[in-house]
Structure formats: C-alpha cells, structure tokens
Amino acid sequence: MRIVIPIKPVSVQKFGREAGGWERVSTLSEPLLTKMIDNYKVLGYEVDVRDVQRSESSCTSCFDAGSALGEVFGTLFVRHAAAAAREDDGLFD
C-alpha cells in the first residue's frame, strides 16, 4: 500500500530591502559562504557579509553548536552593482 502525504503550498518569506538597496540572502557558514559570495560577485552584485544577529525570541542552537565546533557564520546581503561596474569585460571578444 502506498501512502501519499499531502504537502500544502506556503508563501515564501521574502526578506525586505534595507537602506541602500541591500537585500538579505541567507545566513551561512564556511565554505558555502565564500562560494556564495564569489557567485554573487560574478553575477554583478555588490556583497556585504554581516555578523549573525541573534535575538532573544529565536532559537540559536545551531549557531551555538557550530560556534563551539569553530564554525564561523555570516549573513549575506547583496545589492545590484552600478551599471558601469557590470560592463562587459571583453571576455568573449
């Protein structure tokens, strides 16, 4: 007998833009954090990594356990770079 578990669609929470057009992408640890930074830079974004903001109202068990193991976490913020910075670098000439 096969059991099918219904999955209800949920709205995806989108983080709002901050001052200056910065948009929160995710909170990550290494080595994925560095890979994401590199990927966003290649796509023409400006990248800012900020310290993880912990609040009293949310669970921090993962961050605490990771920190105890020596992991470093950062919250990745991106914004579109100026049009001049995205000019073709002549790679395909």
N, C-alpha and C positions, 0 to 999 in steps of 0.2 A: 504494500500500500504506500502510495506516495503522498506526502503531506506538503501542501503549499502554504507558505507563511505570507500573508498579505503585507505589503510594505506601503505605508501611506506616504504620499509626497509631502515634503515640508519645504517651506520657503527657506532659501539660502540666506543666511545672515550676511549682509554686506557691511563692511566697516565703512564708516563715513570718512569724508575727506577732512583733513586737518588744515590749519592755517598754512598758506603757501602751496596748497595743492598736494600735499603729501597724503598718500593712501596706505593704510596698514595692510600688509600682505599676510604675514604669518609670524609665529614665534618658533624658532628652530634652534637646533644645536649643531655643532660641527660633526661631520664635514659637510652636511647638507646646506648649512647656512652659507658657506663660501661658494658652493655650486650655484645656489640661487642668486647670490649677489652677482656672480660672473654672468649668469644667463640674462638677468635683467639689464646689466650694463651693455651686453651685446645687442639687446633689443632696443637700445637707445634711451633707457631710463636713467635718471639720477637715483642713487641708492643711499639710504641712511639706515644705519643699524643702531638701535637704542636698547638700553638695558631693559630687562623684563620688569614691567610694573606689576607688582603684586598688591592685591588688595585683601582686606580682612574678610570680604564677603565671598571670595572664590577659593577653590581648592588649590593648594600649591604642592601637593605630594610629589608629583612628577618632577617639578623643579628642585625640590628639596633633595630627593633621592639622586637625581642627576648631578647636582652640585656636590653631594657627598662623594660621588664617584669621579669628580674632577671635570664634569662636563660644563661647558660654557654655553649659555643661552642668549639669544639676541632676538629682538623684534625687528623685522624687516619692513621698512617703509620705502615706497617708491613714488616718483612723480615723473611725468613726461619731461624730457630734456628740451631745451630750447631748439627750435628748428635748425638753427645754424650748427648745432652740435651733431645733428643727425644727417648731415650732408654725406653723400657718397664718398667713401674714402679711396675710390679708384680701384677697389679690389677686383672688379670684373671688367676693367678696361681692356 
